[in-house]
Amino acid sequence: MYKKSFLVAFIAAMAVVGFAFTSCSDDDDTPYDVDSVISFENVMSMKEFVQSGTFKGTDGAIAPGESVSIQFNAGTGQRLMFATMYGYSNDIFFAPENPGLELFNEHGVAYTGDVSSKIHMWDNGTRVNVQPGAGIAHPGTAEDGTIKKVEQEDAQGNLYRPASELVKLNLAFDATTSTFTLTIKNNSTGTINETPLSPGVWAVSNFLDGKLVKSEPFFKEGSKSSAQLTTLAETGNNEPLGTLSSEMTGIITSLSPVLVVVYSGDVNPIYQLGQKQTNIGLKELAQTGDASKLKSSLEGMANVRNVYIANSKSLLPGDKAETQFKAWENDKIAFATMFESSNDWFYANGEAVLATYTGDLTGKTVLLDSGTGINQYPGAGNNQALFDGVPQAEDNVVSAVGTTYPVPSVANVIKVSIR
């Protein structure tokens, strides 16, 4: 009787121990050691232009018959603005209408060839116009007007040939690099408006959240001119406008919804530096910002505890998102978010991060190239998802983004922290 009672008690005790053991290893029944929040902030400073520059002729001014060329990158929806002074005038300049020279049609096909019909003459409104010519006196009589388009004649009745006859524009396009070449020819030779063209300024407006950051780059028709454009239009000096444009130029980007994974072991399940991505969804995240495939793949891995998406939409400059995560003491955490002004780049932690870590993670964050798409100029490549494009395929390993392009430092784009 004693032996039987002892046996029953022993079995019952072992059952309790077994139940306790099973509960400790079950994610659903045991409280996690870590319950933290990871946050991501797009800290970029806004820039109006993705690229800008200046141009000039052999001796500074672009003489009648002379041509100059400029190269720039752009995607569907972006525009090129440029301005150059009608040299033999008081304050007239040549420029396209806002928001700038159209570069692609509605189907995303680049315009090439003669686009001279897009050039116009503009009266800066700061000097009274006299008959244009080589003997014109500068600076002339001041006036307090606004910028107006000049067609057949100006406000004082002086006559002009169409701008498209005086200045010829020709566009060429390299689809692989998404690079345009614009050739500007002074075609005024022998006309009643023969004139040199001053050194000029050009800029390509940044594109973010489906629209141009700057829709009136250098001027607004019907408004007063800026001091910098006035200097160009009255004197042909392009330096002030060129300097201002340069200060407003830089690569900007939004960040895709951020994927966060809690895992065990020593291998980051999202990527391995120096290895090709393994078709688990990193390509889709890095090329389009879509984390759904990667999330599904990670959730099926034995060493993955939990997977989270920190936000439901892209983070624009100034936006912040965060997500709570749960983990055990020895777990690690990893994250990935697309640099959306690229063909296939993403931010991620460059080294293992313990789930128990608290504080700033920005210093552990790196910008990586997934190796799945050929790169183009960030924020100005027509094959980028930013412009509804599809990158040209490549089959390279995951690597750090180099210095080919003037990409802002990590700390000037994204801030990551855990609390």
C-alpha positions, 0 to 999 in steps of 0.5 A, spaced: 500 500 500 505 504 501 509 503 495 503 504 491 501 510 494 508 513 493 508 511 486 502 515 484 505 521 488 511 520 484 507 520 477 503 526 480 509 530 482 513 529 475 507 531 471 507 537 475 514 538 473 513 536 466 507 541 466 512 547 469 517 545 464 513 545 458 510 552 460 517 555 460 518 554 453 512 556 450 512 563 448 504 563 449 504 562 456 510 565 459 512 572 460 517 575 456 524 578 459 524 584 454 518 588 453 521 594 449 519 600 444 524 601 438 523 607 434 525 610 427 525 617 425 527 620 418 531 626 420 533 629 413 533 636 412 529 638 406 532 640 399 529 643 393 533 640 388 536 633 387 542 636 382 544 643 380 549 647 376 552 652 372 554 653 365 557 658 360 560 659 353 568 658 351 569 665 353 564 666 359 558 668 355 555 664 349 556 667 343 551 667 337 552 660 333 555 657 340 553 651 343 553 648 350 551 642 354 549 640 361 548 633 363 543 631 369 539 625 371 531 625 372 525 620 373 518 621 370 515 627 373 521 631 374 523 637 371 529 641 369 529 649 370 535 653 367 535 661 366 540 665 362 540 672 360 538 675 353 545 679 353 543 685 349 537 687 353 536 690 360 533 685 364 530 679 359 532 672 360 531 665 357 527 659 361 522 654 360 515 655 364 514 652 371 515 647 373 521 646 368 522 643 362 518 637 361 523 630 360 518 624 360 511 623 357 505 621 361 507 614 359 514 615 362 518 615 355 523 620 355 523 626 350 529 627 345 531 631 340 528 638 338 525 641 344 526 648 343 518 650 343 519 649 351 523 655 351 521 662 353 523 669 354 521 673 360 522 680 363 524 680 370 520 687 371 526 690 374 529 695 369 525 699 363 526 695 357 529 699 351 531 697 344 535 690 345 542 691 341 549 691 342 549 698 344 544 698 350 546 702 356 546 698 363 543 698 368 538 702 365 532 705 368 529 701 374 522 699 375 518 696 380 514 690 376 513 683 376 516 677 372 512 677 365 513 672 359 515 676 353 512 674 346 512 678 340 513 685 344 515 687 351 511 692 355 515 698 351 513 695 344 520 693 342 519 687 337 522 680 338 523 673 334 520 667 338 524 664 343 524 658 340 528 661 334 533 664 338 535 659 342 535 651 340 534 646 345 536 638 344 535 633 349 539 626 349 537 620 354 541 614 356 536 609 359 541 605 363 543 611 367 537 615 366 542 621 364 539 626 360 544 631 355 541 638 354 544 642 348 543 649 348 545 653 342 545 660 341 541 661 334 540 668 334 545 669 329 543 674 323 536 675 326 533 682 329 535 679 336 542 677 335 545 677 342 550 673 346 547 669 352 550 669 359 552 664 363 546 660 366 544 656 372 540 649 372 537 645 377 532 638 377 527 639 382 527 633 388 521 628 387 518 626 394 511 623 395 509 623 388 510 630 387 515 635 386 518 639 392 519 645 388 514 647 383 517 654 382 524 653 382 527 660 380 521 665 379 514 665 379 510 669 373 506 675 376 511 676 382 517 680 383 524 677 382 529 674 387 535 678 388 539 672 385 535 672 379 535 679 378 543 679 378 543 674 372 537 678 368 540 685 369 548 683 369 549 676 366 552 674 373 550 667 374 554 666 381 549 668 386 543 664 383 548 658 382 550 659 389 543 659 392 541 653 388 547 649 390 545 650 397 538 648 396 541 641 392 542 635 395 539 627 395 533 626 400 529 620 401 523 617 404 523 610 408 519 604 407 515 601 413 520 598 417 521 591 418 523 589 425 525 581 427 526 578 434 531 572 433 535 567 437 542 565 435 548 568 431 545 569 424 541 575 422 535 572 418 534 578 414 541 579 410 548 577 411 554 582 408 558 579 402 552 574 401 547 574 395 540 575 398 536 568 398 529 570 395 526 571 402 523 578 400 529 582 401 529 584 394 522 586 394 523 590 400 530 594 398 527 595 391 519 597 392 519 598 400 514 592 400 516 588 407 510 583 406 514 577 403 520 578 407 515 578 414 512 572 411 518 568 410 521 570 417 515 568 420 516 561 418 524 560 420 525 556 426 530 561 430 525 567 429 521 569 435 516 575 432 516 579 426 513 587 426 512 592 421 513 599 425 509 603 420 504 602 415 506 608 410 513 611 408 516 616 413 517 622 410 522 627 412 520 629 419 516 623 420 517 618 426 514 611 427 515 606 432 513 599 435 513 595 441 517 588 441 517 582 446 523 578 447 527 573 451 533 575 455 538 572 450 534 574 443 537 579 438 533 584 434 534 586 427 531 591 422 530 593 415 527 599 411 528 601 404 532 608 402 526 609 397 530 614 393 534 608 390 534 602 386 535 597 391 538 600 397 536 599 405 538 601 412 539 595 417 543 594 423 550 593 421 552 588 427 548 584 432 543 588 437 541 584 443 534 585 445 535 587 452 539 593 449 536 600 450 539 607 447 541 610 441 542 605 435 543 610 429 551 608 430 550 601 429 545 602 423 548 602 415 546 603 408 546 597 404 546 595 397 542 589 396 545 587 389 539 586 386 538 592 381 543 596 377 544 603 381 542 610 378 543 617 381 539 617 388 532 620 387 533 621 379 533 614 376 527 613 372 528 605 374 527 607 381 520 605 384 520 612 386 518 613 379 514 607 378 520 604 375 523 597 375 530 596 376 535 593 371 536 586 374 543 584 377 546 578 381 551 581 386 552 580 394 549 585 399 554 590 400 555 597 403 553 603 399 560 606 397 561 613 395 559 614 388 553 618 389 553 624 394 549 620 399 548 624 406 551 620 412 546 615 416 545 620 422 543 625 417 537 621 414 535 616 420 535 616 427 534 609 431 533 608 438 530 603 443 527 604 450 
